[in-house]
């Protein structure tokens, strides 16, 4: 059965299909966030809102449906004993940055769609959106490092 889940991988190494799908979905979300950012720069705010909302939903589904489970099953039991090892440190940093990015991104998307109570609404969209985008891109970079460290060049 495990042979069915292993394939050539995206970088020419045997990797679980779920890891490949996770990497692709994460990169697609990053591209969508970047497209959405460019739409905002061009003042196409309705398109920006839709693209960013789709990217946030895609990212949240990936994180909540796959990444949290994997982190809890495979990394958390080894903390703090293996936190000094590069693979565990990068994966834990990815989880922390990703969690912050997810919470902030969901909040910004809810605010952008008018779904946040009035007392929690911010008016400085640019600061929140830029911060959220930066954190997401950092989480994406760390996620690629986790993939490489786990499957391509294990540390």
N, C-alpha and C positions, 0 to 999 in steps of 0.2 A: 504494500500500500504506500509506503513512504516513497517508493520510486516514482509514483504518480505525482507527488508533490515537488519533486526535484526536477529541474530542467537545466538547460544550458545557461540560464541566467542572463541578465542584461549585460553583464561585463565578461561573459565567457566562462564563468565558473558556476558550478552546481549550487543553486540556491532554491529555497522553498518558493513555490509560486506566490504565496502570500507576501513574502518579502519583496518580490518583484512588483507585484500589484501595488503594495504600499509605497514603494519608491516612485512608481509612475504616477500614482494619484497625488502624492505629495508634490511632485514636480509640476503636474498639471495645475494644481491649486496655486502654486507659486507663479506660474505663467498667467493664470487668470487674475491674480492679485496685481500683477504688473500691468496687464491690459487695463484693468479697472483704474489703476493709478493714472495711466496715460489718458483714459477717457475723462477723468476729473480735471487733468491739466488742460484738456481741450474744452472744458466746460460742458461736457455731455453728461450731466449729473444723473439723469434717469438711467441711462445705459450703465454708468459707473455703479449706481446703487444695485442694479440687477446683477452685474458681473461680480461685484464684491460679495453680494448675498449668496450667490451660487458657490463662490470660492469658500466662503465661511462654512456653509453647510457641508460641502465636500470635505473640507479639512476636519470639521467636527465629527463627521461620520467616521472618517479614517482613524482619528485619535481615539474616540470613544469605543469604536467597534473593534479595533485591532491593537493599537499601540499601548493603551493602558493595560490591557490584559497581558500582553507580552512583557511589559515592564514589570508588572506585579509578579508574574510567574517566574521570570528568568533573572531579573536584576535585583529586585527588592530583597529577596532572601540572602543575597550576597553582600548587602550593605550592612555595616560599614567595612566588613572584613576585606573586600576586594576593591574598595573605592580608590585605592592607590594604583590600581592597574588601569592603564589607558582606556581600554575598552569599556570598563565599568564607569570610569570618570566621564568619558564623552557621552555615554548613553544616559547617565544621570543628569548631566548638564543639559543635554537635549530634552530630557523629560521636564526639567524645571523651566527652561526657556520656552518650550512648547506649551506647557500649561499656562504660563503667563500670557503668551501670545494668543492662545485659544480663548481664555477668559476675556481679555481685552478685545480681541477680534469679534467675539460674539456680542459683547456689550456695544461696540461701535456699530455693528450691523443692526442690532435691535434698535439702537438710537436712530440710525439712518432711515429705518423703516417706520419710525414713529411709535415704537413698541416699548418705550421706556417711560416710567412715571415722570411727571413734570419735574419733580424735585431732584431727579437724577440726571436730567438732561444737561449736556454740556453745550456750549455755544462755539467753542474753538475747535471746529472740526479738523482743521489741518493738523494741529498738534497731536490730537488723538489718533487720527488716521496715519500720519507719518510714523508715529511711535509704534502703532500696531503693525504696520507694514515692515518696519525695520526689525522688530522682534520676530515676525514670521519668517523673514528672509534668513535671519540668524538661525532660527530653529530648523529651517530647510537645509542650510549648509551643514549644521550639526547632524541632521538626519542622514544626509549623504555620507558624512564621515562614519556614522554608525553602520550603515550598510557596507561601506568599504571595509571598515575594521572587523565586521562580523563575517563577511563572506568572501571578500576579495583578497585582503591582506590581514588576516587575523593577527592581533597583537598579543 
